[in-house]
């Protein structure tokens, strides 16, 4: 009797695992389909007043990683092409010695972007937080989202679900190692499923006083 119960429980757990895996994959596929019509090349993307550049990690010396450099470079290209007026650099600054937004700003300045065109969001600890705060703190209604192809579908899904009419441009200035791409895409599976949960539960990120980028709120 005990063996039969154990076998039955094992089968139930297996079915639950497989069902969960299917849902995770479906979430990834769904965001990819939704992103297809919202992704543009740098030259073809419609003009928006703000571009959101998402954080992507720093080296130990505080400088941006190649993946983050790629995003900032793409944001700079959009600015110089007249596609955006401002760049919102959103990243993690939860520790004094770890300041993604400032590292992004410094790199953008080296590329020639004027400081007046850069806005920093120090509490963009996750893609969800960045999208939530873009609307709640910075008053952004429309934006061009800048990130790599593996991350863009989730970013587009979250921003559009949280009140920001987002379209995307892929940061494709570098050729990444196949293994790195495999790891990043694999991470997106559970992250995308978690994004669906977050949109439903709406956890509050770190907030504060509104800091609209354009006071007339026409973004």
C-alpha positions in Angstrom: 0.0 0.0 0.0 2.8 2.4 0.9 4.6 1.8 -2.4 1.4 2.5 -4.3 0.9 5.8 -2.5 4.5 6.8 -3.0 4.3 6.0 -6.7 1.1 8.0 -7.0 2.6 11.0 -5.2 5.7 10.8 -7.5 3.5 10.8 -10.6 1.5 13.8 -9.3 4.7 15.7 -8.6 6.0 14.8 -12.1 2.8 16.0 -13.7 2.9 19.3 -11.7 6.6 19.8 -12.7 5.8 19.2 -16.4 2.7 21.5 -16.2 4.8 24.2 -14.6 7.5 23.8 -17.2 4.9 24.2 -20.0 3.5 27.3 -18.4 7.0 28.8 -18.1 7.7 28.1 -21.8 4.3 29.5 -22.9 5.0 32.7 -21.0 8.2 33.1 -22.8 6.6 32.4 -26.2 3.7 34.8 -25.5 6.0 37.7 -24.6 8.1 37.0 -27.8 5.0 37.1 -29.9 3.8 40.3 -28.3 7.2 41.9 -28.8 7.4 41.1 -32.5 5.2 44.0 -33.5 6.8 46.4 -31.0 10.5 45.9 -31.9 12.2 48.2 -34.4 15.6 48.9 -35.8 17.4 52.0 -34.7 16.6 53.8 -38.0 13.0 52.7 -38.2 11.8 53.2 -34.6 9.2 55.9 -34.2 10.3 59.0 -32.2 9.6 59.0 -28.5 10.6 61.7 -26.0 12.3 59.2 -23.6 14.4 56.1 -24.0 14.7 53.7 -21.1 18.1 52.0 -20.8 18.1 49.0 -18.4 20.9 48.2 -16.1 22.9 45.0 -16.7 25.7 44.6 -14.2 29.1 46.2 -13.4 32.6 44.9 -13.1 34.4 44.9 -9.7 35.9 48.2 -10.5 32.5 49.7 -11.0 32.7 50.0 -14.8 29.8 48.7 -17.0 30.0 45.2 -18.4 30.0 44.8 -22.2 26.3 44.0 -22.2 25.6 47.2 -20.3 27.9 49.2 -22.6 26.0 47.8 -25.5 22.7 49.1 -24.1 24.2 52.6 -23.3 25.8 52.8 -26.8 22.4 52.0 -28.4 20.7 54.6 -26.3 23.3 57.1 -27.3 22.7 56.3 -31.0 19.0 56.9 -30.6 19.7 60.2 -28.9 22.1 61.4 -31.7 19.6 60.2 -34.3 17.0 62.5 -32.8 14.8 59.5 -31.8 14.7 60.5 -28.1 15.2 63.7 -26.1 16.1 62.1 -22.8 17.7 58.8 -21.7 16.4 57.3 -18.5 19.3 55.2 -17.1 17.6 52.7 -14.7 19.7 50.4 -12.6 20.6 49.2 -9.1 22.2 51.4 -6.5 21.1 49.4 -3.4 24.7 49.5 -2.1 27.0 52.5 -2.0 29.8 50.8 -3.9 27.4 49.5 -6.6 26.0 52.3 -8.7 24.7 51.1 -12.1 23.0 54.4 -13.1 26.1 56.5 -12.4 28.3 54.1 -14.4 25.8 54.2 -17.2 25.9 58.0 -17.1 29.7 58.2 -17.1 29.8 55.9 -20.1 27.2 57.9 -22.0 29.1 61.1 -21.3 32.2 59.5 -22.8 30.1 58.8 -25.9 29.2 62.5 -26.1 25.7 62.4 -24.7 25.1 65.7 -22.8 24.5 65.5 -19.1 21.2 67.4 -19.6 19.8 64.6 -21.7 20.5 61.9 -19.0 18.1 61.1 -16.1 19.1 58.6 -13.5 16.8 56.1 -11.7 18.8 54.7 -8.8 16.1 52.2 -7.7 15.7 50.2 -10.8 16.7 47.0 -9.1 14.8 44.8 -11.5 13.0 45.2 -14.9 9.7 45.3 -13.0 10.9 48.1 -10.7 12.3 50.1 -13.7 9.0 49.9 -15.6 6.9 50.6 -12.6 9.0 53.6 -11.5 9.2 54.9 -15.1 5.4 55.6 -15.0 4.9 56.2 -11.2 8.0 58.4 -10.5 9.1 59.8 -13.8 5.7 60.3 -15.4 6.6 58.4 -18.6 3.7 57.4 -20.8 5.6 56.4 -23.9 9.2 55.2 -24.3 11.7 53.4 -26.4 13.1 50.5 -24.4 16.7 49.6 -25.0 18.1 46.2 -24.2 19.3 42.9 -25.8 17.0 40.7 -27.8 16.8 38.0 -25.1 15.6 40.6 -22.5 13.5 42.9 -24.6 10.3 40.8 -24.8 10.0 40.7 -21.0 10.8 44.4 -20.7 8.1 45.3 -23.3 5.6 43.1 -21.6 6.2 44.6 -18.2 6.3 48.3 -19.2 3.2 48.0 -21.3 1.4 46.1 -18.5 2.4 48.8 -16.0 1.2 51.9 -18.0 4.1 52.7 -20.3 3.4 52.4 -24.0 6.7 50.9 -24.8 8.4 50.0 -28.1 11.8 48.4 -28.3 15.2 48.7 -30.0 17.6 45.8 -29.6 21.1 46.5 -28.4 23.2 44.6 -31.0 26.5 46.2 -31.1 28.5 43.2 -30.0 28.8 39.5 -30.8 28.3 37.5 -27.6 29.6 34.1 -26.9 27.1 31.3 -27.7 27.3 29.9 -24.1 26.6 33.3 -22.6 23.6 33.7 -24.8 22.4 30.3 -23.8 22.6 31.2 -20.1 20.9 34.5 -20.6 18.0 33.0 -22.6 17.7 30.2 -20.0 17.4 32.8 -17.2 14.6 34.5 -19.1 12.4 31.5 -18.8 11.7 31.7 -15.0 12.1 35.5 -15.1 9.3 35.9 -17.7 7.0 33.6 -15.7 7.8 35.7 -12.6 6.9 38.8 -14.6 3.4 37.5 -15.2 3.0 36.9 -11.5 4.3 40.4 -10.7 1.8 42.0 -13.1 -1.0 40.3 -11.3 0.1 40.8 -7.7 1.6 44.3 -8.3 4.3 44.4 -5.6 5.4 47.9 -4.7 9.0 48.8 -5.5 10.9 51.5 -3.8 9.0 54.7 -4.5 9.2 58.3 -3.5 8.2 61.8 -4.7 7.3 62.1 -8.3 10.1 63.5 -10.5 8.5 64.0 -13.9 11.1 64.2 -16.7 8.9 66.7 -18.6 6.8 68.8 -16.2 4.1 69.2 -18.9 3.6 65.4 -18.7 3.5 65.0 -22.5 5.9 62.1 -22.9 
